[in-house]
Amino acid sequence: MRACRVGLIGAGGVAQRHARVLGGFDDVELIGVTDVVPDAAAALAAEHGTRAYADVAELLAAGPDAVYVCVPPFAHGPAEQAVLDAGLPMFVEKPVAVDLATAERVATEVNRRGLLTAVGHHWRYLSVLDEARELLADRPVRMVSGAWLDKVPPVAWWARRDRSGGPVVEQAAHVLDLVRALVGEVSEVTAYGNGTPPPVDGADIDSVTTAVLRFTNGAVGTLSAACVLGWKHRAGLEILADGLALSLTEEGLTIRDADGERHVPADPEAARVAVDRAFVDAVRGVGDDVRVPYAEALATQRLALAVSDSARTGATVPLTTAGSPAVLTSGVTVDA
Ligand SMILES: NC(=O)c1ccc[n+]([C@@H]2O[C@H](COP(=O)([O-])OP(=O)(O)OC[C@H]3O[C@@H](n4cnc5c(N)ncnc54)[C@H](O)[C@@H]3O)[C@@H](O)[C@H]2O)c1
């Protein structure tokens, strides 16, 4: 069996995780890594017995079968374009960009070239998702409340809106992606931020944001994001249907209905492995379980940006049934 030759763009925290997971697959060969910080690429390459390349072009010239793009939100775009130009399957870390224009451009190219893509929304691989779906199959969701209540992560770019997109785009996107998967598409968002950055040098993001969501299927919901704590307090969502309350986090699903309460544990690490396994299997042509291709992540990005735009402008942001807002960040209007 020929190994799937994988290259990594970016050598930071999440790239290190993918390298570790991929390194554990006996059908994957990590052929190299590149980073704008050469020492970072060299350190990760040394750890995995692979090569560090000076730039993306050199990495691509080494002939990978697939490439992971593990750069911060603001750095997306050029790396994806280079991988697309090389006609290669591509795994992109979430969020797919800091804005919508970049993500739309990449999505259009992905679509035009018909290339295989996957995005790192690994919560979609939590084992409890199927159970949640089954429980909701015969009763409509009435309400959802999602939350990501956390600290400011220790990466320099995180507290800058133009670098990370802010907590909703950067972090709560995982929750918004599951909201879309379990509840449906949002038709309208009204959000509020407190306008006060967290106490971190150079910060210009809201330290707390709360949004009201209206769904096309009649459900209503909220999404709250906060980065004012010194710890990860809670990340997940609660879904209410008639006679049913579901509480879902990366650690498991708590189900409360007329029969009482039960908890089904989930393994977040297994989901992080599964997202890579599914991508590699798809690249090798032996699997078809990529749950969030680029186009699907684009819809989550639209929703996250609708929340952050509404919080910034004070205006309600309408979205179409496809999850596409009529008016986008920075006043850019695109086809819905
Ligand atoms: N899916 C998940 O569970 C998960 C977990 C952690 C991080 N992430 C996401 O992954 C992304 C990166 O996060 P991180 O924690 O690895 O950040 P990080 O700051 O630790 O690492 C980012 C790396 O990318 C490099 N880089 C920046 N621009 C580059 C470019 N143009 N070309 C090549 N390398 C470049 C940086 O030098 C740095 O080494 C973020 O968007 C984050 O949200 C996802």
The ligand as a Gaussian input file, in Angstrom:
#p B3LYP/6-31G(d) Opt

LIG

0 1
 N       -9.995000      22.525000      15.060000
 C       -9.463000      22.771000      16.247000
 O       -9.783000      22.149000      17.236000
 C       -8.393000      23.806000      16.376000
 C       -7.562000      23.821000      17.492000
 C       -6.583000      24.791000      17.577000
 C       -6.480000      25.750000      16.575000
 N       -7.317000      25.711000      15.522000
 C       -7.239000      26.715000      14.464000
 O       -6.026000      26.590000      13.752000
 C       -5.553000      27.881000      13.357000
 C       -4.119000      28.042000      13.829000
 O       -4.100000      27.979000      15.242000
 P       -2.776000      27.624000      16.022000
 O       -3.180000      27.414000      17.429000
 O       -2.036000      26.549000      15.326000
 O       -1.989000      29.009000      15.891000
 P       -0.436000      29.237000      16.125000
 O       -0.258000      30.704000      16.210000
 O        0.036000      28.350000      17.232000
 O        0.227000      28.675000      14.790000
 C        0.039000      29.247000      13.549000
 C        1.316000      29.030000      12.740000
 O        1.090000      29.457000      11.418000
 C        2.267000      30.148000      10.994000
 N        1.910000      30.992000       9.870000
 C        1.309000      32.204000       9.868000
 N        1.127000      32.625000       8.609000
 C        1.606000      31.661000       7.798000
 C        1.700000      31.512000       6.394000
 N        1.230000      32.461000       5.571000
 N        2.279000      30.418000       5.898000
 C        2.749000      29.455000       6.719000
 N        2.685000      29.540000       8.075000
 C        2.119000      30.615000       8.597000
 C        2.733000      30.876000      12.218000
 O        4.106000      31.257000      12.108000
 C        2.499000      29.838000      13.293000
 O        3.623000      28.981000      13.454000
 C       -6.516000      28.897000      13.987000
 O       -7.428000      29.360000      13.027000
 C       -7.250000      28.118000      15.046000
 O       -8.582000      28.516000      15.245000
 C       -8.250000      24.755000      15.386000

